[in-house]
């Protein structure tokens, strides 16, 4: 595939084994940090209060059997074997599954969707629409709008629980690692040492987030690798020394014996056993950073065997030690030989920090994706690395997470309550993934509904068992993720619902250009020098905020561009396919429409890059428009009419092969180090941004323009390009709407609270659209707009 102009996705190539090995090694620090430290607190949470460790060993053998089969069925079978294959152009996670479903069925609630979005290279379908049969399930989903909302709410619930896990996992991980001090300190000492040390480590961890992980990320993989080798070695030592026959506990019959003896207490203790799956979702969520084969190789060859050996080693030790001091409880460190306990403690703390870093980064990522799909209030997203994709930092979220983590640590003060809270968040995300994956099997993979039902019932029943065991501990810590989820869900739903209603209001109140032109004659409209970029969510028509602006101040810029920056249900949009450009009105009006498309994982451009590419795209469009108008005049009207009728005559600038043949390119004069090639020595128009100060170097964009005597190019094209050049030199103004939302008279109390109070509170206290769009304050012009919903 041509990396710039190709319109199809290239088939996946098999990676060289050296690349796969390197990616598998690197994935240890990013993907498996959370999962690998779960042995620190699984047995400790399981035996906290619900069950006791008896002489007969039924409890410890049953717990080991549950851990083994849970790790085998959920992380290994469900995620590594099945779910990882449901990638969205290499990306994974909850939004990747939702994106796949929305592309294969018309269930998306995103506004301003266009047919042209389906022509993106990354808009990949598993099977062509004509090859896939019309599913009754698909027709049922598309018919009922309430199901569209229910599907989005389910995705929001999964997102809320991931954010909740970002609060709980750092707290329980670091607290469990530091708790190893209790074996070396007296009861009074460790009570006053563990909490402060845990809080200090958490503050240090969150304080370093704004530097990004790329500076210390190279240490993550060696730390987790050393931790896995250390844990498996200690486990193998305990098996050989204390109970070589402990492998018999892997027999599933021990699970039945466990439940038969412990009854309700054993069922409630499953809330601690499910913590062995903590971090499994990260394998899927971080798929975009690595490959399927690398994640599979790392889990099957190292992570899975190390975890099993670690859990078996603890069980072997505990099976021979029953009279343990209650203050020690049944934890990881009791099975560590005393001679290596301090080095293991230090390594465990480092591994817990790495595991916490992974879930914090994942929280930033999923909030950024939610914001892209209009499901979360605008926050400032800082990209901490220009080289590593996806490394972001959100200041507001970071400090809120830190405060909540410290509050959880100080408030709960024990592994039991933290484990109950974390377990419910983890299992809820897995249930959401199971539900979405069942739809993917039917709608995207075009498999039998019975196969999807079998997947849902098999894995859903296992996860429902653990979910019920966690939910029953509502008063013992499980209330926290539910409370956080309800608050976040209310915020996300109110923001999304009001955003959709605002878009519908804009659609209802938009005006036509003919109305605006007729109004201009009456008001004596004046065109001022420069480029005016009017930001709107609409993909057609003139937004109401602009009509209000010109009726009160009858003047606007010589070159007017209606810009719509929108997200589409794909992870990435190729730069060559990002811009859709068209005219608004006749050529002499110098008004254009530009739709800028981003994927939900794309990095938005800075304003300088965006302004440069926008102007260059307009110049390209002007040449293409003239070419097609000339071909229309020569008898090719029927051939090209369909081209212009699509999407209101919008053209994809960059992916059109004509651009190369016409010599329509651009170069940044600073990127060639003064070198001049033959292709540079052409007649051209140079666009230079006016310098804000003498010391500022002008940014220049150069695009080729054929001389007037060239066939197919007339004086009007050159005149339009020269006007674009002069407008760029005069400066660019960014015109944004400053909205305030009111409810209609007679609205219900719930609507007045949600929209009139809740949304306006969020709007006033979150980042404005100028920050999200990276608009320079000196060039910003805000137009007040009241929405009555």
QUISUL-V525233 format. One record per residue. RES is the residue in three letters. NEAR is the number of other C-alpha atoms within 10 Angstrom. Layout:
RES/NEAR, RES/NEAR
This chain:
UNK/10, UNK/10, UNK/13, UNK/14, UNK/19, UNK/17, UNK/18, UNK/15, UNK/15, UNK/11, UNK/7, UNK/7, UNK/6, UNK/8, UNK/12, UNK/8, UNK/11, UNK/9, UNK/12, UNK/21, UNK/17, UNK/12, UNK/20, UNK/25, UNK/20, UNK/25, UNK/25, UNK/27, UNK/25, UNK/25, UNK/31, UNK/27, UNK/30, UNK/30, UNK/23, UNK/29, UNK/30, UNK/26, UNK/21, UNK/25, UNK/27, UNK/30, UNK/26, UNK/21, UNK/27, UNK/28, UNK/23, UNK/19, UNK/12, UNK/16, UNK/18, UNK/17, UNK/17, UNK/13, UNK/13, UNK/10, UNK/19, UNK/21, UNK/26, UNK/27, UNK/26, UNK/24, UNK/28, UNK/28, UNK/24, UNK/24, UNK/25, UNK/22, UNK/15, UNK/20, UNK/19, UNK/15, UNK/16, UNK/19, UNK/23, UNK/18, UNK/14, UNK/17, UNK/22, UNK/22, UNK/14, UNK/14, UNK/22, UNK/22, UNK/14, UNK/22, UNK/18, UNK/24, UNK/17, UNK/18, UNK/23, UNK/24, UNK/25, UNK/23, UNK/27, UNK/24, UNK/22, UNK/24, UNK/21, UNK/25, UNK/24, UNK/20, UNK/20, UNK/21, UNK/17, UNK/14, UNK/23, UNK/19, UNK/18, UNK/17, UNK/19, UNK/17, UNK/16, UNK/12, UNK/9, UNK/13, UNK/18, UNK/16, UNK/13, UNK/23, UNK/18, UNK/21, UNK/22, UNK/18, UNK/15, UNK/15, UNK/14, UNK/10, UNK/10, UNK/7, UNK/8, UNK/15, UNK/12, UNK/12, UNK/15, UNK/10, UNK/14, UNK/18, UNK/12, UNK/11, UNK/17, UNK/16, UNK/13, UNK/11, UNK/14, UNK/12, UNK/14, UNK/17, UNK/16, UNK/11, UNK/21, UNK/19, UNK/15, UNK/20, UNK/21, UNK/24, UNK/22, UNK/25, UNK/27, UNK/27, UNK/28, UNK/26, UNK/25, UNK/26, UNK/27, UNK/26, UNK/27, UNK/28, UNK/30, UNK/30, UNK/31, UNK/30, UNK/28, UNK/28, UNK/28, UNK/29, UNK/26, UNK/22, UNK/27, UNK/25, UNK/19, UNK/19, UNK/15, UNK/12, UNK/12, UNK/11, UNK/12, UNK/9, UNK/12, UNK/17, UNK/15, UNK/10, UNK/15, UNK/21, UNK/18, UNK/15, UNK/15, UNK/25, UNK/21, UNK/11, UNK/18, UNK/22, UNK/16, UNK/13, UNK/17, UNK/19, UNK/13, UNK/10, UNK/19, UNK/15, UNK/14, UNK/17, UNK/21, UNK/14, UNK/10, UNK/9, UNK/15, UNK/12, UNK/14, UNK/23, UNK/22, UNK/16, UNK/21, UNK/30, UNK/21, UNK/14, UNK/22, UNK/25, UNK/17, UNK/17, UNK/27, UNK/23, UNK/16, UNK/20, UNK/26, UNK/21, UNK/21, UNK/24, UNK/22, UNK/14, UNK/12, UNK/18, UNK/18, UNK/15, UNK/10, UNK/18, UNK/17, UNK/12, UNK/23, UNK/19, UNK/16, UNK/15, UNK/12, UNK/21, UNK/22, UNK/13, UNK/15, UNK/21, UNK/17, UNK/13, UNK/12, UNK/17, UNK/12, UNK/13, UNK/15, UNK/23, UNK/20, UNK/23, UNK/25, UNK/26, UNK/30, UNK/27, UNK/26, UNK/30, UNK/27, UNK/27, UNK/23, UNK/24, UNK/25, UNK/23, UNK/26, UNK/21, UNK/26, UNK/25, UNK/22, UNK/22, UNK/22, UNK/20, UNK/18, UNK/20, UNK/20, UNK/21, UNK/18, UNK/21, UNK/26, UNK/19, UNK/18, UNK/21, UNK/23, UNK/13, UNK/11, UNK/17, UNK/21, UNK/20, UNK/13, UNK/23, UNK/26, UNK/20, UNK/23, UNK/29, UNK/26, UNK/29, UNK/31, UNK/28, UNK/29, UNK/29, UNK/22, UNK/23, UNK/21, UNK/12, UNK/16, UNK/15, UNK/10, UNK/12, UNK/8, UNK/7, UNK/10, UNK/15, UNK/16, UNK/24, UNK/23, UNK/23, UNK/26, UNK/18, UNK/21, UNK/21, UNK/13, UNK/12, UNK/8, UNK/10, UNK/18, UNK/16, UNK/9, UNK/21, UNK/18, UNK/14, UNK/18, UNK/27, UNK/22, UNK/18, UNK/29, UNK/31, UNK/24, UNK/30, UNK/29, UNK/27, UNK/25, UNK/25, UNK/25, UNK/26, UNK/21, UNK/25, UNK/26, UNK/21, UNK/21, UNK/21, UNK/23, UNK/26, UNK/22, UNK/21, UNK/21, UNK/21, UNK/20, UNK/22, UNK/23, UNK/22, UNK/22, UNK/22, UNK/20, UNK/17, UNK/21, UNK/14, UNK/19, UNK/19, UNK/16, UNK/9, UNK/9, UNK/12, UNK/14, UNK/21, UNK/18, UNK/23, UNK/25, UNK/20, UNK/17, UNK/12, UNK/17, UNK/18, UNK/15, UNK/11, UNK/21, UNK/23, UNK/16, UNK/16, UNK/23, UNK/21, UNK/15, UNK/21, UNK/26, UNK/15, UNK/11, UNK/15, UNK/17, UNK/18, UNK/22, UNK/23, UNK/25, UNK/27, UNK/30, UNK/31, UNK/30, UNK/30, UNK/31, UNK/30, UNK/31, UNK/26, UNK/26, UNK/23, UNK/21, UNK/24, UNK/21, UNK/20, UNK/25, UNK/23, UNK/20, UNK/21, UNK/23, UNK/20, UNK/24, UNK/22, UNK/21, UNK/20, UNK/27, UNK/22, UNK/15, UNK/19, UNK/15, UNK/13, UNK/17, UNK/10, UNK/13, UNK/21, UNK/16, UNK/13, UNK/19, UNK/20, UNK/16, UNK/13, UNK/18, UNK/20, UNK/13, UNK/15, UNK/20, UNK/16, UNK/16, UNK/24, UNK/23, UNK/16, UNK/25, UNK/30, UNK/20, UNK/15, UNK/18, UNK/17, UNK/12, UNK/17, UNK/22, UNK/23, UNK/19, UNK/22, UNK/27, UNK/20, UNK/12, UNK/18, UNK/22, UNK/15, UNK/12, UNK/20, UNK/22, UNK/15, UNK/18, UNK/22, UNK/19, UNK/21, UNK/24, UNK/22, UNK/17, UNK/19, UNK/17, UNK/17, UNK/15, UNK/19, UNK/17, UNK/16, UNK/15, UNK/20, UNK/19, UNK/11, UNK/14, UNK/18, UNK/17, UNK/15, UNK/16, UNK/12, UNK/11, UNK/16, UNK/13, UNK/10, UNK/16, UNK/16, UNK/10, UNK/9, UNK/14, UNK/10, UNK/17, UNK/15, UNK/13, UNK/14, UNK/18, UNK/22, UNK/25, UNK/25, UNK/24, UNK/23, UNK/23, UNK/23, UNK/18, UNK/22, UNK/23, UNK/19, UNK/16, UNK/24, UNK/23, UNK/19, UNK/24, UNK/24, UNK/20, UNK/14, UNK/18, UNK/17, UNK/14, UNK/10, UNK/12, UNK/17, UNK/16, UNK/18, UNK/20, UNK/20, UNK/23, UNK/22, UNK/26, UNK/28, UNK/24, UNK/22, UNK/19, UNK/22, UNK/26, UNK/24, UNK/28, UNK/28, UNK/23, UNK/23, UNK/24, UNK/21, UNK/16, UNK/16, UNK/25, UNK/21, UNK/26, UNK/24, UNK/26, UNK/25, UNK/22, UNK/24, UNK/15, UNK/10, UNK/15, UNK/8, UNK/13, UNK/17, UNK/20, UNK/21, UNK/25, UNK/28, UNK/25, UNK/19, UNK/23, UNK/25, UNK/21, UNK/24, UNK/24, UNK/19, UNK/16, UNK/17, UNK/13, UNK/12, UNK/13, UNK/14, UNK/11, UNK/14, UNK/16, UNK/19, UNK/16, UNK/19, UNK/19, UNK/22, UNK/22, UNK/23, UNK/26, UNK/25, UNK/24, UNK/19, UNK/23, UNK/19, UNK/19, UNK/17, UNK/18, UNK/18, UNK/15, UNK/17, UNK/15, UNK/15, UNK/10, UNK/9, UNK/10, UNK/13, UNK/14, UNK/9, UNK/10, UNK/14, UNK/13, UNK/10, UNK/14, UNK/14, UNK/10, UNK/13, UNK/15, UNK/15, UNK/17, UNK/23, UNK/24, UNK/20, UNK/27, UNK/23, UNK/22, UNK/17, UNK/12, UNK/14, UNK/17, UNK/12, UNK/9, UNK/15, UNK/15, UNK/21, UNK/20, UNK/19, UNK/14, UNK/13, UNK/15, UNK/13, UNK/8, UNK/10, UNK/8, UNK/8, UNK/9, UNK/10, UNK/8, UNK/6, UNK/9, UNK/16, UNK/9, UNK/13, UNK/11, UNK/13, UNK/18, UNK/16, UNK/23, UNK/19, UNK/22, UNK/17, UNK/13, UNK/9, UNK/8, UNK/8, UNK/7, UNK/9, UNK/13, UNK/15, UNK/16, UNK/17, UNK/21, UNK/18, UNK/24, UNK/22, UNK/22, UNK/20, UNK/14, UNK/13, UNK/9, UNK/9, UNK/10, UNK/15, UNK/17, UNK/15, UNK/11, UNK/13, UNK/21, UNK/18, UNK/11, UNK/18, UNK/21, UNK/16, UNK/17, UNK/23, UNK/21, UNK/20, UNK/22, UNK/22, UNK/18, UNK/16, UNK/17, UNK/21, UNK/20, UNK/20, UNK/23, UNK/21, UNK/21, UNK/15, UNK/16, UNK/15, UNK/18, UNK/16, UNK/17, UNK/13, UNK/9, UNK/7, UNK/10, UNK/11, UNK/9, UNK/10, UNK/15, UNK/18, UNK/13, UNK/21, UNK/20, UNK/20, UNK/15, UNK/16, UNK/24, UNK/19, UNK/12, UNK/17, UNK/17, UNK/10, UNK/12, UNK/15, UNK/14, UNK/16, UNK/16, UNK/19, UNK/15, UNK/14, UNK/14, UNK/16, UNK/18, UNK/14, UNK/11, UNK/8, UNK/12, UNK/15, UNK/16, UNK/15, UNK/14, UNK/13, UNK/17, UNK/13, UNK/15, UNK/14, UNK/18
